[in-house]
């Protein structure tokens, strides 16, 4: 597979290259390149990706785009929340909306929306860890590959944020009450779970990644989006046979009745009590219950409120709603405190404000959905 151009040095956080195909078209490949941080997504990466995706979308010679992470450990473990928390600092509430938070979330959500509406085939290889902001990049691709190594989650409950990057749109697609359960607990899912939920398209072997990428050069690309998507799907299906029986069984399918029962309550308090009171012997459910019990009560309340408000909204409307919530989260002490406890000091002893669910004021949660006093919403131009 011969490269026609290499545009940046290996030290850069994203590597871009264009590969010649036999049809005369080119394939654009973007590789997240921060293995030490499991490809944490910061604003520089967001800007690099967004600019290049726009360029490739406008270039008629580019027939297909591929997005992947260097190495096998992760596609992306999520947003670079340590850098964001430091940038926001402790005085965020005094300058709401915080400029650093506004820039980060506005540009991240714009990139995620661009991927959802990309005009060409876009293959995202979701091997290894795919969490938080990584899910935001992954879920919108036209061709979403999972492997036997895929470990996906929306773990914002642990750091005082909320399941964003379109999570308000894609988590409800999980079967039964699984979306609510995953949002409240940050439970880790596998590739079969994402396939069952329609959040992934095909399961392949992680070891076959380079072979699959090489095979893309042999596709008879036509420059027609519909035909090229179909051709890409056919090639991926050929490789999928090698992965038969390799993906682990779906965790959600095996526990569907239990999850639905635990989340059957009419109020958030009832659901939280049921999940945290789980007394069975399933280690996966035990871990999920412990995460909710130790997580931010405010995040749990936001998950419940979002579930009530997101129904019927378009994807663009979801991103506009999520931007308001994210900015309020950054003005709340739970976010820097959650990042400190989990990722900086790593004492795993966050001091949440308020500390319990019953101390949360419903009016305070409602305020998260109120837009700042801006002349126009920063994402007003997003369309569906």
C-alpha positions as CSV (number, residue, x, y, z in Angstrom):
1,X,0.0,0.0,0.0
2,X,2.0,3.0,-1.3
3,X,1.5,6.4,0.3
4,X,1.2,9.3,-2.1
5,X,1.8,11.9,0.7
6,X,2.7,12.1,4.3
7,X,1.8,15.5,5.6
8,X,3.0,15.6,9.2
9,X,5.8,14.3,11.4
10,X,5.2,11.2,13.6
11,X,5.4,13.3,16.7
12,X,2.1,15.1,15.8
13,X,-1.1,14.0,17.6
14,X,-2.8,13.0,14.4
15,X,-1.0,11.5,11.4
16,X,-2.6,12.1,8.0
17,X,-1.8,10.2,4.8
18,X,-3.4,9.6,1.4
19,X,-3.2,6.2,-0.2
20,X,-3.5,5.6,-3.9
21,X,-6.2,3.1,-5.0
22,X,-6.2,1.1,-8.2
23,X,-9.2,3.1,-9.4
24,X,-7.1,6.2,-9.4
25,X,-8.9,7.6,-6.4
26,X,-7.3,8.1,-3.0
27,X,-8.1,7.0,0.5
28,X,-7.6,9.5,3.3
29,X,-6.3,7.9,6.6
30,X,-6.3,9.8,9.9
31,X,-4.5,8.1,12.7
32,X,-4.8,9.3,16.3
33,X,-1.2,9.3,17.5
34,X,-1.0,9.7,21.3
35,X,-0.7,6.2,22.6
36,X,0.6,7.3,26.0
37,X,-2.7,9.0,26.7
38,X,-4.8,6.3,24.9
39,X,-5.4,9.0,22.2
40,X,-7.2,11.4,24.5
41,X,-8.9,14.0,22.4
42,X,-7.9,17.6,23.1
43,X,-8.7,20.8,21.2
44,X,-5.6,20.6,18.9
45,X,-6.7,17.1,17.8
46,X,-10.2,18.3,17.2
47,X,-9.0,21.1,15.1
48,X,-6.6,19.0,13.0
49,X,-9.3,16.4,12.4
50,X,-12.0,18.8,11.5
51,X,-9.9,20.8,9.1
52,X,-8.7,17.7,7.3
53,X,-12.1,16.1,7.1
54,X,-13.4,19.3,5.5
55,X,-10.6,19.2,3.0
56,X,-11.1,15.6,2.1
57,X,-14.9,16.0,1.8
58,X,-14.3,18.8,-0.8
59,X,-11.6,16.8,-2.7
60,X,-13.2,14.7,-5.5
61,X,-10.1,12.5,-5.7
62,X,-10.7,11.3,-2.1
63,X,-13.2,8.4,-2.3
64,X,-13.1,7.1,1.3
65,X,-11.8,8.2,4.7
66,X,-10.5,6.0,7.5
67,X,-10.2,7.0,11.2
68,X,-8.2,4.9,13.6
69,X,-5.9,5.0,16.6
70,X,-2.2,4.0,16.5
71,X,-1.5,0.7,18.2
72,X,-4.0,-1.8,19.4
73,X,-4.8,-0.6,22.9
74,X,-7.3,2.1,22.0
75,X,-9.1,4.0,19.4
76,X,-9.7,6.8,22.0
77,X,-10.3,6.7,25.7
78,X,-12.2,10.0,25.5
79,X,-11.7,13.7,25.8
80,X,-8.6,15.3,27.3
81,X,-10.4,16.3,30.5
82,X,-7.3,16.8,32.5
83,X,-6.2,19.7,30.2
84,X,-9.8,21.0,30.1
85,X,-10.2,21.0,33.9
86,X,-6.9,22.8,34.3
87,X,-7.9,25.4,31.7
88,X,-11.3,25.9,33.2
89,X,-9.9,26.2,36.8
90,X,-11.9,27.0,39.9
91,X,-13.3,30.3,38.8
92,X,-15.4,29.0,35.9
93,X,-18.7,30.0,37.5
94,X,-17.6,33.6,37.7
95,X,-17.0,33.9,33.9
96,X,-19.8,31.7,32.6
97,X,-19.6,30.4,30.0
98,X,-15.9,29.7,30.4
99,X,-14.0,30.5,27.2
100,X,-11.9,27.3,27.3
101,X,-15.0,25.1,27.8
102,X,-17.0,26.9,25.1
103,X,-14.2,26.4,22.6
104,X,-13.6,22.8,23.4
105,X,-17.2,21.6,23.4
106,X,-18.4,23.7,20.5
107,X,-15.6,22.4,18.3
108,X,-15.9,18.8,19.5
109,X,-19.6,18.7,18.9
110,X,-19.2,20.3,15.5
111,X,-16.6,17.6,14.5
112,X,-18.9,14.8,15.8
113,X,-21.8,16.2,13.8
114,X,-19.6,16.5,10.7
115,X,-18.8,12.8,11.0
116,X,-22.5,11.9,11.3
117,X,-23.3,13.8,8.1
118,X,-20.1,13.1,6.2
119,X,-20.7,12.9,2.4
120,X,-18.3,10.1,1.7
121,X,-17.7,6.6,3.2
122,X,-16.0,7.0,6.5
123,X,-14.6,3.9,8.2
124,X,-13.8,4.1,11.9
125,X,-11.8,1.2,13.4
126,X,-13.0,0.8,17.0
127,X,-10.6,-1.7,18.3
128,X,-9.5,-1.5,22.0
129,X,-10.8,1.3,24.2
130,X,-13.6,3.4,22.8
131,X,-14.9,5.7,25.5
132,X,-16.5,9.1,26.0
133,X,-15.3,11.4,23.3
134,X,-14.0,8.4,21.4
135,X,-17.6,7.2,21.1
136,X,-18.5,10.6,19.8
137,X,-16.1,10.1,16.9
138,X,-17.0,6.5,16.4
139,X,-20.7,6.4,16.4
140,X,-21.3,8.8,13.6
141,X,-19.1,7.0,11.0
142,X,-20.8,5.3,8.1
143,X,-18.8,2.1,8.6
144,X,-18.1,1.3,12.3
145,X,-15.8,-1.6,12.9
146,X,-15.6,-3.4,16.3
147,X,-13.3,-6.3,17.2
148,X,-12.8,-8.8,19.9
149,X,-10.8,-6.2,21.8
150,X,-13.4,-3.4,21.8
151,X,-14.2,-1.9,25.2
152,X,-16.7,0.8,25.0
153,X,-18.3,3.1,27.7
154,X,-19.7,6.5,28.5
155,X,-18.1,6.8,32.0
156,X,-18.8,10.5,32.7
157,X,-20.6,9.6,36.0
158,X,-17.0,9.2,37.5
159,X,-15.9,12.7,36.7
160,X,-19.0,14.9,37.2
161,X,-19.8,15.5,33.5
162,X,-22.6,13.8,31.6
163,X,-22.8,11.4,28.6
164,X,-22.4,13.9,25.9
165,X,-20.8,13.9,22.3
166,X,-24.3,12.8,21.1
167,X,-24.8,10.3,23.9
168,X,-28.3,11.9,24.5
169,X,-29.0,10.7,20.9
170,X,-27.3,7.3,20.7
171,X,-27.6,5.8,24.2
172,X,-31.4,5.6,23.9
173,X,-30.8,3.3,20.9
174,X,-29.5,0.6,23.3
175,X,-32.1,-2.2,23.8
176,X,-34.6,-1.9,26.6
177,X,-33.3,0.1,29.6
178,X,-29.7,-0.5,28.7
179,X,-29.0,3.0,27.6
180,X,-30.2,4.4,30.9
181,X,-28.2,1.8,32.8
182,X,-25.0,2.5,30.8
183,X,-25.3,6.3,31.3
184,X,-25.8,6.0,35.1
185,X,-23.1,3.4,35.7
186,X,-20.5,3.9,32.9
187,X,-20.8,0.1,32.4
188,X,-18.2,-1.2,29.9
189,X,-19.6,-2.7,26.7
190,X,-18.1,-5.0,24.1
191,X,-18.3,-5.1,20.3
192,X,-21.2,-7.5,20.3
193,X,-23.2,-5.0,22.5
194,X,-22.5,-2.2,20.0
195,X,-23.6,-4.4,17.1
196,X,-26.8,-5.5,18.9
197,X,-27.6,-1.8,19.6
198,X,-27.0,-0.7,16.0
199,X,-24.0,1.5,17.2
200,X,-21.6,-0.6,15.1
201,X,-21.8,-2.2,11.7
202,X,-19.5,-5.1,11.5
203,X,-17.1,-7.2,13.7
204,X,-13.6,-8.0,12.4
205,X,-10.4,-9.4,13.8
206,X,-8.1,-6.8,15.3
207,X,-5.2,-8.6,13.8
208,X,-6.7,-8.0,10.3
209,X,-6.6,-4.2,10.4
210,X,-3.7,-3.7,8.1
211,X,-5.0,-6.4,5.7
212,X,-8.4,-4.7,5.6
213,X,-6.8,-1.3,5.0
214,X,-4.7,-2.7,2.2
215,X,-7.8,-4.2,0.6
216,X,-9.4,-0.8,0.4
217,X,-6.9,0.1,-2.4
218,X,-8.4,-2.7,-4.6
219,X,-12.0,-1.4,-4.5
220,X,-13.3,0.0,-7.7
221,X,-14.2,3.4,-6.2
222,X,-16.5,5.5,-8.4
223,X,-16.7,8.8,-6.6
224,X,-20.4,8.2,-6.0
225,X,-21.1,8.1,-2.2
226,X,-23.9,5.5,-2.3
227,X,-22.1,3.2,-4.6
228,X,-18.8,3.6,-2.7
229,X,-20.5,2.9,0.6
230,X,-22.0,-0.3,-0.8
231,X,-18.6,-1.4,-2.2
232,X,-16.9,-0.7,1.2
233,X,-19.6,-2.7,3.0
234,X,-19.1,-5.7,0.6
235,X,-15.3,-5.7,1.2
236,X,-15.7,-5.5,5.0
237,X,-18.3,-8.4,4.9
238,X,-15.7,-10.6,3.2
239,X,-13.3,-10.1,6.1
240,X,-16.0,-10.6,8.7
241,X,-16.1,-14.3,8.0
242,X,-12.7,-14.6,9.6
243,X,-14.1,-13.1,12.8
244,X,-17.0,-15.5,13.2
245,X,-17.2,-16.7,16.8
246,X,-14.3,-14.5,17.8
247,X,-16.3,-11.6,19.4
248,X,-17.3,-12.2,23.0
249,X,-21.0,-12.6,23.7
250,X,-23.1,-9.5,24.3
251,X,-23.1,-8.5,27.9
252,X,-26.3,-6.6,27.5
253,X,-28.2,-9.4,25.9
254,X,-27.3,-11.9,28.6
255,X,-28.4,-9.4,31.3
256,X,-31.3,-7.7,29.6
257,X,-34.0,-8.9,32.0
258,X,-32.0,-7.9,35.1
259,X,-31.1,-4.5,33.6
260,X,-34.7,-3.8,32.7
261,X,-35.8,-4.8,36.2
262,X,-33.2,-2.6,37.9
263,X,-34.1,0.4,35.8
264,X,-37.9,-0.1,36.0
265,X,-38.5,2.5,38.7
266,X,-40.7,5.6,38.0
267,X,-38.2,8.0,39.6
268,X,-34.5,8.4,39.6
269,X,-34.3,7.7,43.3
270,X,-36.0,4.3,42.7
271,X,-33.7,3.3,39.9
272,X,-30.5,4.4,41.7
273,X,-31.6,2.5,44.8
274,X,-32.3,-0.7,42.8
275,X,-29.0,-0.6,40.9
276,X,-26.8,0.3,43.9
277,X,-28.7,-2.3,46.0
278,X,-27.9,-5.1,43.5
279,X,-27.0,-8.1,45.6
280,X,-26.4,-10.8,43.0
281,X,-23.1,-12.5,42.1
282,X,-22.5,-11.0,38.7
283,X,-19.1,-9.1,38.8
284,X,-20.0,-6.9,35.8
285,X,-23.3,-5.8,37.5
286,X,-21.4,-5.4,40.8
287,X,-18.9,-3.1,39.2
288,X,-21.6,-1.1,37.6
289,X,-23.5,-0.7,40.9
290,X,-20.3,0.4,42.6
291,X,-19.6,3.0,40.0
292,X,-23.0,4.6,40.3
293,X,-22.8,4.5,44.1
294,X,-19.4,6.4,44.0
295,X,-20.4,8.6,41.1
296,X,-21.6,12.2,41.0
297,X,-25.2,12.6,42.1
298,X,-25.5,15.7,39.9
299,X,-24.5,13.6,36.9
300,X,-27.1,11.0,37.7
301,X,-29.7,13.7,38.0
302,X,-28.6,15.1,34.6
303,X,-28.8,11.6,33.0
304,X,-32.4,11.4,34.2
305,X,-33.3,14.9,33.0
306,X,-31.7,14.4,29.6
307,X,-33.6,11.2,29.1
308,X,-36.8,13.1,29.6
309,X,-35.9,16.1,27.4
310,X,-34.0,14.4,24.5
311,X,-36.9,12.4,23.1
312,X,-38.0,13.6,19.6
313,X,-35.0,16.0,19.1
314,X,-33.0,15.9,16.0
315,X,-29.2,15.2,16.2
316,X,-28.4,18.9,15.6
317,X,-30.9,19.8,18.4
318,X,-29.2,17.3,20.7
319,X,-25.8,18.8,20.2
320,X,-27.2,22.3,20.9
321,X,-28.8,21.0,24.1
322,X,-25.6,19.2,25.1
323,X,-23.5,22.3,24.7
324,X,-25.6,24.2,27.2
325,X,-25.4,21.3,29.7
326,X,-21.6,20.9,29.2
327,X,-20.9,24.5,29.9
328,X,-23.0,24.4,33.1
329,X,-21.1,21.2,34.1
330,X,-17.8,23.1,33.7
331,X,-19.1,25.8,36.0
332,X,-20.0,23.3,38.7
333,X,-17.4,22.0,41.2
334,X,-18.0,18.3,40.5
335,X,-16.1,18.4,37.2
336,X,-12.7,19.6,38.4
337,X,-13.2,17.5,41.6
338,X,-14.0,14.4,39.6
339,X,-11.0,14.8,37.4
340,X,-8.8,15.4,40.4
341,X,-9.9,12.3,42.2
342,X,-9.9,10.0,39.2
343,X,-7.0,11.2,37.0
344,X,-4.8,13.6,38.9
345,X,-4.4,12.7,42.6
346,X,-6.0,9.3,41.8
347,X,-7.3,8.9,45.4
348,X,-10.7,7.8,44.1
349,X,-12.3,9.8,46.9
350,X,-14.3,12.7,45.2
351,X,-16.1,15.1,47.3
352,X,-19.3,15.8,45.3
353,X,-21.4,18.9,45.6
354,X,-24.0,18.0,46.8
355,X,-22.9,14.7,48.2
356,X,-26.2,12.9,47.9
357,X,-29.0,12.6,45.4
358,X,-31.7,13.7,47.8
359,X,-29.9,17.0,48.3
360,X,-30.2,18.0,44.7
361,X,-32.5,20.9,43.9
362,X,-34.6,20.1,40.8
363,X,-34.5,23.8,39.8
364,X,-30.7,23.6,39.8
365,X,-30.8,20.7,37.3
366,X,-33.3,22.5,35.1
367,X,-30.9,25.4,34.9
368,X,-28.4,23.2,33.1
369,X,-30.7,23.4,30.0
370,X,-30.7,27.2,29.9
371,X,-28.5,28.7,27.3
372,X,-26.0,31.4,28.2
373,X,-26.8,35.0,27.2
374,X,-25.3,34.7,23.7
375,X,-26.6,36.5,20.6
376,X,-26.8,33.3,18.7
377,X,-26.2,29.6,19.6
378,X,-22.6,28.6,18.5
379,X,-24.1,25.5,16.9
380,X,-27.1,27.2,15.3
381,X,-25.8,26.4,11.8
382,X,-25.9,22.6,12.3
383,X,-28.5,21.0,10.2
384,X,-30.0,17.5,9.9
